[in-house]
Each structure stands twice: as structure tokens, then as C-alpha cells.
Amino acid sequence: MTSCESYTFLSKLGGSVQIMSIVDFMKIWRHYDSDKSGYIETEDKADGSNEFRDFVTDFLKQCVGQCDDTSVQETMDFFIQKYDVNKDGKFQLSEMIQLLPVEDNFMAQFSKTKINTDDFERIFQHYDQDNSGKVEGDEIDGLIRDLVSVDEEAGKELTMDKLATIRAELLSVADMDGDGQLDKKELEYFLISGRKF
């Protein structure tokens, strides 16, 4: 995906870039973190590819319908200057999430009280975006990101490595049948019991 004419990954999420769920954000993250480093890097790779340039190209194509090399470079420079907070030349999760219009943290509304059965139904419906009856893959990662980010400082420090560690912990505690997914009863057990990572 290096030209503006290519099919854009962002277009699979439905038209122009609008407020998206954390699950959709995680799908985008996984797509553009092509080397699975846990970062979206701004430097060219040995093969000439550039994860961040690919993202910006698709972003511009989706938002304004067109792009050229100059507008891609100018947008990259702006985003890097504004959002690469630690100036390391790569975007971590907490930096990249600032670039896209992601919904407010869904779990924040439940942070002050114990989750009851009605709350749980809303939570499950929110994260089971494909209506499979299970929270799986990017859905689990979106849930974890929201659970951790209820504490803003912890959310800023969340990396893909930390997310993977928490995911393994969550599945070891709640995934009773060992399928790597959380069905309704498994997630309910974890959330309603008040278990923590």
C-alpha cells in the first residue's frame, strides 16, 4: 500500500473516518504495525516501505479523497511533530490513539461502581462487535485497553508488549475452556467478580 490509488484499509471501516470504537482502532493498529514491533514507525524500512507513510496515505485518501507525495509528507511531518510525544520516531499505542477519533473509554463509566448484570450486558454487547457470542482478538485487546486506561497514567504507559502480557493474564484467569476467547459466562465471571489484572 504505497500509492493513493490503492484500496485503503481505512475504507473497510465504512466511509470517511468517523468516531470509531476501540476495537476498530486495534484493527487499524494491527494492520499498520506490519512488522509487529509494537510501534508504527516513521522511518523507511530496508525494502522502502514505511508503516506511518502507508497510514497517512490511507488517512488522507479516506478523509479528503486524494493525496499526493507533498501532502503526505506535510501531514506526516505535522503528525510527528504534534503527536510523537517522546520524539523517538515511532508511534506507540497512546500516541497513535491521539491521531484518530476514537470513542471515549467505554469502561470509564463503570469505574466508580461494581459492575452489575445490566452493566455487564451493555459491556458484552459493546465489545462483541461481530456478534459472535465471544469477545475475541481485537475485541479483547480493545477491552483490555479500556480497562487499563480507566487510570489515565496506566493508559499512557500501555504498550503492545504490556497489552499482550495482560491479555495472557486475563485469558489464564477467565478463559475456562482455553479457546483464547471469552464467551459471555467467562467475561461475566471476570468483570462481575471484580477481579483485577
NUROTOR-828896 format. One record per residue: residue number from 1; residue in one letter; x, y, z negated of N, C-alpha, C in turn. Coordinates in nm, 2 decimals. Layout:
<pts>
[pt NUM; A; [X; Y; Z]; [X; Y; Z]; [X; Y; Z]]
...
</pts>
This chain:
<pts>
[pt 1; M; [0.08; -0.12; 0.00]; [0.00; 0.00; 0.00]; [0.09; 0.12; 0.00]]
[pt 2; T; [0.14; 0.16; 0.11]; [0.22; 0.28; 0.12]; [0.16; 0.39; 0.20]]
[pt 3; S; [0.06; 0.37; 0.28]; [0.01; 0.47; 0.36]; [-0.13; 0.51; 0.32]]
[pt 4; C; [-0.17; 0.63; 0.35]; [-0.30; 0.68; 0.32]; [-0.42; 0.61; 0.39]]
[pt 5; E; [-0.39; 0.54; 0.50]; [-0.49; 0.47; 0.57]; [-0.52; 0.34; 0.51]]
[pt 6; S; [-0.44; 0.29; 0.42]; [-0.46; 0.15; 0.37]; [-0.58; 0.15; 0.28]]
[pt 7; Y; [-0.64; 0.04; 0.27]; [-0.75; 0.02; 0.18]; [-0.71; 0.05; 0.04]]
[pt 8; T; [-0.78; 0.14; -0.03]; [-0.73; 0.18; -0.16]; [-0.79; 0.09; -0.27]]
[pt 9; F; [-0.71; 0.05; -0.36]; [-0.76; -0.03; -0.48]; [-0.86; 0.05; -0.56]]
[pt 10; L; [-0.84; 0.18; -0.57]; [-0.94; 0.26; -0.65]; [-1.08; 0.26; -0.59]]
[pt 11; S; [-1.09; 0.24; -0.46]; [-1.22; 0.24; -0.39]; [-1.30; 0.12; -0.43]]
[pt 12; K; [-1.24; 0.02; -0.47]; [-1.31; -0.10; -0.52]; [-1.39; -0.08; -0.64]]
[pt 13; L; [-1.36; 0.03; -0.71]; [-1.43; 0.07; -0.83]; [-1.55; 0.16; -0.81]]
[pt 14; G; [-1.58; 0.18; -0.68]; [-1.71; 0.24; -0.65]; [-1.70; 0.39; -0.62]]
[pt 15; G; [-1.66; 0.43; -0.50]; [-1.67; 0.56; -0.45]; [-1.56; 0.65; -0.51]]
[pt 16; S; [-1.59; 0.78; -0.53]; [-1.49; 0.87; -0.59]; [-1.46; 0.83; -0.73]]
[pt 17; V; [-1.35; 0.88; -0.78]; [-1.31; 0.85; -0.91]; [-1.40; 0.92; -1.01]]
[pt 18; Q; [-1.47; 0.84; -1.09]; [-1.56; 0.90; -1.19]; [-1.52; 0.85; -1.32]]
[pt 19; I; [-1.59; 0.88; -1.43]; [-1.55; 0.83; -1.56]; [-1.57; 0.68; -1.55]]
[pt 20; M; [-1.46; 0.61; -1.60]; [-1.45; 0.47; -1.58]; [-1.44; 0.41; -1.72]]
[pt 21; S; [-1.48; 0.28; -1.73]; [-1.46; 0.21; -1.85]; [-1.32; 0.17; -1.88]]
[pt 22; I; [-1.29; 0.14; -2.00]; [-1.15; 0.10; -2.03]; [-1.12; -0.03; -1.96]]
[pt 23; V; [-1.21; -0.11; -1.93]; [-1.19; -0.24; -1.86]; [-1.15; -0.21; -1.72]]
[pt 24; D; [-1.21; -0.11; -1.65]; [-1.17; -0.07; -1.52]; [-1.03; -0.01; -1.52]]
[pt 25; F; [-1.00; 0.07; -1.62]; [-0.87; 0.12; -1.64]; [-0.77; 0.01; -1.65]]
[pt 26; M; [-0.79; -0.09; -1.72]; [-0.70; -0.20; -1.74]; [-0.68; -0.27; -1.60]]
[pt 27; K; [-0.78; -0.28; -1.52]; [-0.77; -0.34; -1.39]; [-0.68; -0.26; -1.30]]
[pt 28; I; [-0.70; -0.13; -1.31]; [-0.61; -0.04; -1.23]; [-0.47; -0.05; -1.28]]
[pt 29; W; [-0.45; -0.05; -1.41]; [-0.31; -0.06; -1.47]; [-0.25; -0.19; -1.41]]
[pt 30; R; [-0.31; -0.30; -1.42]; [-0.25; -0.43; -1.38]; [-0.22; -0.43; -1.23]]
[pt 31; H; [-0.30; -0.36; -1.15]; [-0.28; -0.35; -1.01]; [-0.15; -0.27; -0.98]]
[pt 32; Y; [-0.14; -0.16; -1.04]; [-0.02; -0.07; -1.00]; [0.10; -0.11; -1.08]]
[pt 33; D; [0.10; -0.18; -1.19]; [0.22; -0.23; -1.26]; [0.26; -0.36; -1.19]]
[pt 34; S; [0.30; -0.34; -1.06]; [0.32; -0.46; -0.97]; [0.43; -0.55; -1.02]]
[pt 35; D; [0.53; -0.50; -1.09]; [0.64; -0.58; -1.14]; [0.61; -0.63; -1.28]]
[pt 36; K; [0.49; -0.60; -1.33]; [0.45; -0.65; -1.47]; [0.55; -0.61; -1.58]]
[pt 37; S; [0.61; -0.49; -1.56]; [0.71; -0.44; -1.66]; [0.65; -0.38; -1.78]]
[pt 38; G; [0.52; -0.35; -1.77]; [0.45; -0.28; -1.88]; [0.45; -0.13; -1.86]]
[pt 39; Y; [0.51; -0.09; -1.75]; [0.51; 0.06; -1.72]; [0.48; 0.07; -1.57]]
[pt 40; I; [0.43; 0.19; -1.53]; [0.41; 0.23; -1.39]; [0.53; 0.33; -1.37]]
[pt 41; E; [0.62; 0.28; -1.29]; [0.75; 0.35; -1.27]; [0.74; 0.45; -1.16]]
[pt 42; T; [0.81; 0.56; -1.18]; [0.81; 0.67; -1.08]; [0.93; 0.66; -0.98]]
[pt 43; E; [1.02; 0.57; -1.00]; [1.14; 0.56; -0.91]; [1.12; 0.46; -0.81]]
[pt 44; D; [1.18; 0.47; -0.69]; [1.17; 0.37; -0.59]; [1.24; 0.25; -0.63]]
[pt 45; K; [1.18; 0.13; -0.59]; [1.25; 0.00; -0.61]; [1.34; -0.03; -0.50]]
[pt 46; A; [1.42; -0.13; -0.51]; [1.52; -0.17; -0.41]; [1.45; -0.19; -0.27]]
[pt 47; D; [1.33; -0.24; -0.27]; [1.26; -0.26; -0.14]; [1.19; -0.14; -0.09]]
[pt 48; G; [1.21; -0.02; -0.16]; [1.15; 0.10; -0.11]; [1.01; 0.13; -0.17]]
[pt 49; S; [0.95; 0.03; -0.23]; [0.82; 0.05; -0.29]; [0.83; 0.14; -0.42]]
[pt 50; N; [0.72; 0.20; -0.45]; [0.71; 0.29; -0.57]; [0.57; 0.28; -0.63]]
[pt 51; E; [0.56; 0.22; -0.75]; [0.43; 0.20; -0.81]; [0.35; 0.33; -0.83]]
[pt 52; F; [0.42; 0.43; -0.87]; [0.35; 0.56; -0.90]; [0.31; 0.63; -0.77]]
[pt 53; R; [0.39; 0.62; -0.67]; [0.36; 0.68; -0.54]; [0.23; 0.61; -0.48]]
[pt 54; D; [0.23; 0.47; -0.50]; [0.12; 0.40; -0.45]; [-0.01; 0.44; -0.52]]
[pt 55; F; [0.00; 0.46; -0.65]; [-0.11; 0.50; -0.73]; [-0.16; 0.64; -0.69]]
[pt 56; V; [-0.07; 0.74; -0.68]; [-0.10; 0.87; -0.64]; [-0.16; 0.88; -0.50]]
[pt 57; T; [-0.11; 0.80; -0.41]; [-0.16; 0.80; -0.27]; [-0.31; 0.75; -0.27]]
[pt 58; D; [-0.33; 0.64; -0.35]; [-0.47; 0.59; -0.36]; [-0.56; 0.69; -0.43]]
[pt 59; F; [-0.51; 0.75; -0.53]; [-0.58; 0.85; -0.61]; [-0.63; 0.97; -0.52]]
[pt 60; L; [-0.53; 1.02; -0.45]; [-0.57; 1.13; -0.36]; [-0.67; 1.09; -0.25]]
[pt 61; K; [-0.64; 0.98; -0.19]; [-0.73; 0.92; -0.09]; [-0.88; 0.91; -0.15]]
[pt 62; Q; [-0.88; 0.86; -0.27]; [-1.01; 0.85; -0.33]; [-1.08; 0.98; -0.37]]
[pt 63; C; [-1.00; 1.07; -0.42]; [-1.06; 1.20; -0.48]; [-1.08; 1.30; -0.37]]
[pt 64; V; [-0.99; 1.31; -0.27]; [-1.01; 1.42; -0.17]; [-1.02; 1.36; -0.03]]
[pt 65; G; [-1.01; 1.23; -0.02]; [-1.04; 1.17; 0.11]; [-0.92; 1.18; 0.21]]
[pt 66; Q; [-0.81; 1.24; 0.17]; [-0.70; 1.25; 0.26]; [-0.57; 1.27; 0.18]]
[pt 67; C; [-0.46; 1.25; 0.24]; [-0.33; 1.28; 0.18]; [-0.22; 1.28; 0.29]]
[pt 68; D; [-0.12; 1.35; 0.26]; [0.00; 1.34; 0.34]; [0.12; 1.34; 0.25]]
[pt 69; D; [0.24; 1.31; 0.30]; [0.35; 1.29; 0.22]; [0.38; 1.41; 0.12]]
[pt 70; T; [0.35; 1.53; 0.17]; [0.38; 1.65; 0.09]; [0.28; 1.66; -0.03]]
[pt 71; S; [0.15; 1.63; 0.00]; [0.06; 1.64; -0.11]; [0.08; 1.53; -0.21]]
[pt 72; V; [0.12; 1.41; -0.16]; [0.15; 1.30; -0.25]; [0.27; 1.34; -0.34]]
[pt 73; Q; [0.38; 1.39; -0.29]; [0.49; 1.43; -0.36]; [0.46; 1.54; -0.46]]
[pt 74; E; [0.39; 1.64; -0.42]; [0.35; 1.75; -0.51]; [0.26; 1.70; -0.63]]
[pt 75; T; [0.17; 1.61; -0.60]; [0.09; 1.56; -0.70]; [0.17; 1.47; -0.80]]
[pt 76; M; [0.26; 1.39; -0.74]; [0.35; 1.31; -0.83]; [0.43; 1.40; -0.92]]
[pt 77; D; [0.49; 1.50; -0.87]; [0.57; 1.60; -0.95]; [0.48; 1.66; -1.06]]
[pt 78; F; [0.36; 1.70; -1.02]; [0.27; 1.76; -1.12]; [0.24; 1.66; -1.23]]
[pt 79; F; [0.20; 1.54; -1.19]; [0.16; 1.44; -1.29]; [0.28; 1.40; -1.38]]
[pt 80; I; [0.39; 1.39; -1.32]; [0.51; 1.35; -1.40]; [0.54; 1.46; -1.50]]
[pt 81; Q; [0.54; 1.59; -1.45]; [0.57; 1.70; -1.54]; [0.47; 1.71; -1.66]]
[pt 82; K; [0.34; 1.69; -1.62]; [0.24; 1.71; -1.72]; [0.22; 1.59; -1.81]]
[pt 83; Y; [0.22; 1.47; -1.76]; [0.18; 1.35; -1.84]; [0.29; 1.25; -1.88]]
[pt 84; D; [0.41; 1.26; -1.82]; [0.52; 1.18; -1.87]; [0.58; 1.24; -1.99]]
[pt 85; V; [0.51; 1.23; -2.11]; [0.54; 1.30; -2.23]; [0.68; 1.28; -2.27]]
[pt 86; N; [0.73; 1.16; -2.27]; [0.87; 1.13; -2.32]; [0.97; 1.15; -2.21]]
[pt 87; K; [0.93; 1.19; -2.09]; [1.02; 1.22; -1.98]; [1.12; 1.10; -1.95]]
[pt 88; D; [1.07; 0.98; -1.95]; [1.15; 0.86; -1.92]; [1.14; 0.81; -1.78]]
[pt 89; G; [1.06; 0.88; -1.70]; [1.05; 0.85; -1.56]; [0.95; 0.73; -1.53]]
[pt 90; K; [0.88; 0.69; -1.64]; [0.78; 0.59; -1.62]; [0.66; 0.61; -1.71]]
[pt 91; F; [0.55; 0.57; -1.67]; [0.42; 0.59; -1.75]; [0.39; 0.47; -1.83]]
[pt 92; Q; [0.38; 0.49; -1.96]; [0.33; 0.38; -2.05]; [0.18; 0.40; -2.06]]
[pt 93; L; [0.11; 0.30; -2.12]; [-0.03; 0.30; -2.13]; [-0.09; 0.43; -2.17]]
[pt 94; S; [-0.04; 0.48; -2.28]; [-0.10; 0.60; -2.34]; [-0.08; 0.72; -2.25]]
[pt 95; E; [0.02; 0.73; -2.17]; [0.04; 0.84; -2.08]; [-0.05; 0.82; -1.96]]
[pt 96; M; [-0.06; 0.70; -1.90]; [-0.13; 0.68; -1.78]; [-0.28; 0.70; -1.81]]
[pt 97; I; [-0.33; 0.67; -1.93]; [-0.47; 0.68; -1.95]; [-0.51; 0.83; -1.95]]
[pt 98; Q; [-0.42; 0.92; -1.96]; [-0.45; 1.07; -1.96]; [-0.48; 1.11; -1.81]]
[pt 99; L; [-0.43; 1.03; -1.72]; [-0.44; 1.07; -1.57]; [-0.58; 1.04; -1.52]]
[pt 100; L; [-0.65; 0.94; -1.58]; [-0.78; 0.90; -1.52]; [-0.89; 0.93; -1.62]]
[pt 101; P; [-1.00; 0.96; -1.56]; [-1.12; 0.99; -1.65]; [-1.18; 0.86; -1.71]]
[pt 102; V; [-1.12; 0.82; -1.83]; [-1.17; 0.70; -1.89]; [-1.27; 0.74; -2.00]]
[pt 103; E; [-1.37; 0.66; -2.01]; [-1.48; 0.68; -2.11]; [-1.41; 0.70; -2.25]]
[pt 104; D; [-1.49; 0.77; -2.34]; [-1.45; 0.78; -2.48]; [-1.44; 0.64; -2.54]]
[pt 105; N; [-1.35; 0.62; -2.64]; [-1.33; 0.49; -2.70]; [-1.47; 0.44; -2.76]]
[pt 106; F; [-1.52; 0.34; -2.70]; [-1.65; 0.28; -2.74]; [-1.65; 0.23; -2.88]]
[pt 107; M; [-1.54; 0.18; -2.93]; [-1.53; 0.12; -3.06]; [-1.52; 0.23; -3.17]]
[pt 108; A; [-1.49; 0.35; -3.13]; [-1.48; 0.46; -3.23]; [-1.61; 0.48; -3.31]]
[pt 109; Q; [-1.72; 0.46; -3.24]; [-1.85; 0.49; -3.31]; [-1.88; 0.39; -3.42]]
[pt 110; F; [-1.80; 0.28; -3.42]; [-1.82; 0.17; -3.52]; [-1.71; 0.17; -3.63]]
[pt 111; S; [-1.62; 0.27; -3.63]; [-1.51; 0.26; -3.71]; [-1.53; 0.29; -3.86]]
[pt 112; K; [-1.64; 0.36; -3.89]; [-1.67; 0.40; -4.02]; [-1.76; 0.31; -4.10]]
[pt 113; T; [-1.82; 0.22; -4.03]; [-1.91; 0.12; -4.09]; [-1.88; -0.02; -4.05]]
[pt 114; K; [-1.94; -0.11; -4.13]; [-1.93; -0.25; -4.10]; [-2.02; -0.28; -3.98]]
[pt 115; I; [-1.97; -0.36; -3.88]; [-2.04; -0.39; -3.76]; [-2.15; -0.49; -3.80]]
[pt 116; N; [-2.28; -0.45; -3.76]; [-2.39; -0.54; -3.79]; [-2.43; -0.61; -3.66]]
[pt 117; T; [-2.53; -0.69; -3.66]; [-2.57; -0.77; -3.54]; [-2.61; -0.69; -3.43]]
[pt 118; D; [-2.69; -0.58; -3.45]; [-2.73; -0.49; -3.34]; [-2.61; -0.43; -3.28]]
[pt 119; D; [-2.52; -0.38; -3.36]; [-2.39; -0.32; -3.31]; [-2.32; -0.42; -3.22]]
[pt 120; F; [-2.31; -0.54; -3.27]; [-2.24; -0.64; -3.20]; [-2.29; -0.67; -3.06]]
[pt 121; E; [-2.43; -0.67; -3.05]; [-2.49; -0.69; -2.92]; [-2.45; -0.58; -2.82]]
[pt 122; R; [-2.45; -0.46; -2.87]; [-2.40; -0.35; -2.78]; [-2.26; -0.36; -2.74]]
[pt 123; I; [-2.17; -0.40; -2.84]; [-2.03; -0.42; -2.81]; [-2.01; -0.53; -2.71]]
[pt 124; F; [-2.08; -0.64; -2.73]; [-2.06; -0.75; -2.64]; [-2.10; -0.71; -2.50]]
[pt 125; Q; [-2.22; -0.65; -2.48]; [-2.26; -0.61; -2.35]; [-2.17; -0.51; -2.29]]
[pt 126; H; [-2.11; -0.42; -2.37]; [-2.02; -0.32; -2.31]; [-1.89; -0.39; -2.25]]
[pt 127; Y; [-1.83; -0.48; -2.32]; [-1.71; -0.54; -2.28]; [-1.72; -0.66; -2.19]]
[pt 128; D; [-1.84; -0.73; -2.19]; [-1.86; -0.83; -2.09]; [-1.91; -0.77; -1.96]]
[pt 129; Q; [-1.83; -0.70; -1.89]; [-1.87; -0.62; -1.78]; [-1.91; -0.71; -1.66]]
[pt 130; D; [-1.86; -0.83; -1.65]; [-1.91; -0.91; -1.54]; [-2.02; -1.00; -1.57]]
[pt 131; N; [-2.08; -0.99; -1.69]; [-2.19; -1.06; -1.74]; [-2.17; -1.21; -1.74]]
[pt 132; S; [-2.05; -1.26; -1.76]; [-2.02; -1.40; -1.76]; [-2.05; -1.47; -1.89]]
[pt 133; G; [-2.09; -1.39; -1.99]; [-2.11; -1.45; -2.12]; [-1.99; -1.47; -2.21]]
[pt 134; K; [-1.88; -1.42; -2.15]; [-1.75; -1.42; -2.22]; [-1.67; -1.29; -2.20]]
[pt 135; V; [-1.60; -1.25; -2.30]; [-1.50; -1.14; -2.28]; [-1.37; -1.20; -2.25]]
[pt 136; E; [-1.32; -1.17; -2.13]; [-1.20; -1.24; -2.08]; [-1.11; -1.14; -2.00]]
[pt 137; G; [-0.99; -1.18; -1.98]; [-0.89; -1.10; -1.90]; [-0.88; -0.95; -1.94]]
[pt 138; D; [-0.91; -0.87; -1.84]; [-0.90; -0.72; -1.86]; [-1.01; -0.68; -1.96]]
[pt 139; E; [-1.12; -0.75; -1.97]; [-1.22; -0.71; -2.07]; [-1.16; -0.73; -2.22]]
[pt 140; I; [-1.09; -0.83; -2.24]; [-1.02; -0.85; -2.37]; [-0.92; -0.74; -2.40]]
[pt 141; D; [-0.84; -0.71; -2.30]; [-0.74; -0.60; -2.31]; [-0.81; -0.47; -2.33]]
[pt 142; G; [-0.92; -0.44; -2.27]; [-0.99; -0.31; -2.29]; [-1.04; -0.31; -2.44]]
[pt 143; L; [-1.10; -0.42; -2.48]; [-1.15; -0.42; -2.62]; [-1.03; -0.40; -2.72]]
[pt 144; I; [-0.92; -0.47; -2.70]; [-0.81; -0.45; -2.79]; [-0.76; -0.31; -2.79]]
[pt 145; R; [-0.75; -0.25; -2.67]; [-0.70; -0.11; -2.66]; [-0.79; -0.02; -2.74]]
[pt 146; D; [-0.93; -0.04; -2.73]; [-1.02; 0.04; -2.80]; [-1.01; 0.02; -2.95]]
[pt 147; L; [-1.00; -0.11; -2.99]; [-0.99; -0.14; -3.14]; [-0.86; -0.08; -3.20]]
[pt 148; V; [-0.75; -0.09; -3.13]; [-0.63; -0.03; -3.18]; [-0.63; 0.12; -3.18]]
[pt 149; S; [-0.69; 0.18; -3.07]; [-0.69; 0.32; -3.06]; [-0.79; 0.40; -3.14]]
[pt 150; V; [-0.87; 0.33; -3.22]; [-0.95; 0.40; -3.32]; [-0.86; 0.48; -3.41]]
[pt 151; D; [-0.74; 0.43; -3.44]; [-0.64; 0.50; -3.51]; [-0.56; 0.57; -3.39]]
[pt 152; E; [-0.57; 0.70; -3.38]; [-0.51; 0.77; -3.26]; [-0.36; 0.74; -3.26]]
[pt 153; E; [-0.29; 0.74; -3.37]; [-0.14; 0.72; -3.37]; [-0.11; 0.58; -3.32]]
[pt 154; A; [-0.18; 0.48; -3.37]; [-0.16; 0.35; -3.32]; [-0.18; 0.34; -3.17]]
[pt 155; G; [-0.29; 0.41; -3.12]; [-0.32; 0.41; -2.98]; [-0.21; 0.46; -2.90]]
[pt 156; K; [-0.15; 0.57; -2.94]; [-0.04; 0.63; -2.87]; [0.08; 0.54; -2.86]]
[pt 157; E; [0.10; 0.45; -2.96]; [0.22; 0.36; -2.96]; [0.19; 0.23; -2.89]]
[pt 158; L; [0.07; 0.21; -2.84]; [0.03; 0.08; -2.78]; [0.10; 0.06; -2.65]]
[pt 159; T; [0.18; -0.04; -2.63]; [0.24; -0.07; -2.51]; [0.18; -0.20; -2.46]]
[pt 160; M; [0.21; -0.24; -2.34]; [0.16; -0.36; -2.28]; [0.22; -0.48; -2.36]]
[pt 161; D; [0.34; -0.47; -2.41]; [0.40; -0.58; -2.49]; [0.32; -0.59; -2.62]]
[pt 162; K; [0.29; -0.48; -2.69]; [0.22; -0.49; -2.81]; [0.08; -0.54; -2.79]]
[pt 163; L; [0.02; -0.50; -2.68]; [-0.11; -0.54; -2.64]; [-0.11; -0.70; -2.62]]
[pt 164; A; [-0.01; -0.75; -2.56]; [0.00; -0.89; -2.53]; [0.01; -0.97; -2.67]]
[pt 165; T; [0.09; -0.91; -2.76]; [0.11; -0.97; -2.89]; [-0.03; -0.97; -2.97]]
[pt 166; I; [-0.10; -0.86; -2.97]; [-0.23; -0.85; -3.03]; [-0.33; -0.95; -2.97]]
[pt 167; R; [-0.32; -0.96; -2.84]; [-0.41; -1.05; -2.77]; [-0.39; -1.19; -2.81]]
[pt 168; A; [-0.26; -1.23; -2.82]; [-0.23; -1.37; -2.87]; [-0.28; -1.39; -3.01]]
[pt 169; E; [-0.26; -1.29; -3.10]; [-0.31; -1.30; -3.24]; [-0.46; -1.31; -3.24]]
[pt 170; L; [-0.53; -1.23; -3.16]; [-0.68; -1.23; -3.16]; [-0.73; -1.37; -3.11]]
[pt 171; L; [-0.67; -1.42; -3.00]; [-0.71; -1.55; -2.95]; [-0.68; -1.66; -3.05]]
[pt 172; S; [-0.57; -1.65; -3.12]; [-0.54; -1.76; -3.21]; [-0.63; -1.76; -3.33]]
[pt 173; V; [-0.69; -1.65; -3.36]; [-0.79; -1.64; -3.47]; [-0.93; -1.67; -3.43]]
[pt 174; A; [-0.97; -1.62; -3.31]; [-1.11; -1.62; -3.27]; [-1.15; -1.71; -3.16]]
[pt 175; D; [-1.05; -1.75; -3.08]; [-1.08; -1.84; -2.97]; [-1.09; -1.99; -3.01]]
[pt 176; M; [-1.21; -2.02; -3.06]; [-1.22; -2.16; -3.13]; [-1.20; -2.27; -3.03]]
[pt 177; D; [-1.24; -2.25; -2.90]; [-1.23; -2.37; -2.81]; [-1.10; -2.36; -2.72]]
[pt 178; G; [-1.02; -2.26; -2.75]; [-0.89; -2.25; -2.68]; [-0.89; -2.22; -2.53]]
[pt 179; D; [-1.00; -2.16; -2.48]; [-1.00; -2.14; -2.34]; [-0.95; -2.01; -2.29]]
[pt 180; G; [-0.89; -1.93; -2.39]; [-0.84; -1.80; -2.35]; [-0.94; -1.69; -2.33]]
[pt 181; Q; [-1.06; -1.71; -2.37]; [-1.17; -1.62; -2.35]; [-1.25; -1.62; -2.48]]
[pt 182; L; [-1.33; -1.51; -2.50]; [-1.41; -1.50; -2.62]; [-1.56; -1.51; -2.58]]
[pt 183; D; [-1.62; -1.62; -2.62]; [-1.77; -1.62; -2.60]; [-1.83; -1.54; -2.71]]
[pt 184; K; [-1.96; -1.53; -2.70]; [-2.04; -1.44; -2.80]; [-2.01; -1.48; -2.94]]
[pt 185; K; [-2.02; -1.61; -2.97]; [-2.00; -1.65; -3.11]; [-1.86; -1.63; -3.16]]
[pt 186; E; [-1.77; -1.65; -3.08]; [-1.63; -1.63; -3.12]; [-1.60; -1.48; -3.15]]
[pt 187; L; [-1.64; -1.39; -3.06]; [-1.62; -1.25; -3.08]; [-1.70; -1.20; -3.20]]
[pt 188; E; [-1.82; -1.25; -3.21]; [-1.90; -1.21; -3.32]; [-1.84; -1.25; -3.46]]
[pt 189; Y; [-1.78; -1.37; -3.46]; [-1.71; -1.41; -3.58]; [-1.60; -1.31; -3.62]]
[pt 190; F; [-1.52; -1.28; -3.52]; [-1.41; -1.19; -3.54]; [-1.46; -1.05; -3.59]]
[pt 191; L; [-1.55; -0.99; -3.52]; [-1.59; -0.85; -3.54]; [-1.68; -0.83; -3.67]]
[pt 192; I; [-1.77; -0.92; -3.68]; [-1.87; -0.91; -3.80]; [-1.80; -0.94; -3.93]]
[pt 193; S; [-1.71; -1.04; -3.92]; [-1.64; -1.08; -4.04]; [-1.54; -0.97; -4.09]]
[pt 194; G; [-1.52; -0.87; -4.01]; [-1.43; -0.76; -4.05]; [-1.28; -0.80; -4.04]]
[pt 195; R; [-1.25; -0.91; -3.97]; [-1.11; -0.95; -3.95]; [-1.03; -0.84; -3.88]]
[pt 196; K; [-0.90; -0.83; -3.92]; [-0.81; -0.73; -3.86]; [-0.69; -0.80; -3.80]]
[pt 197; F; [-0.62; -0.73; -3.71]; [-0.50; -0.79; -3.65]; [-0.39; -0.79; -3.75]]
</pts>
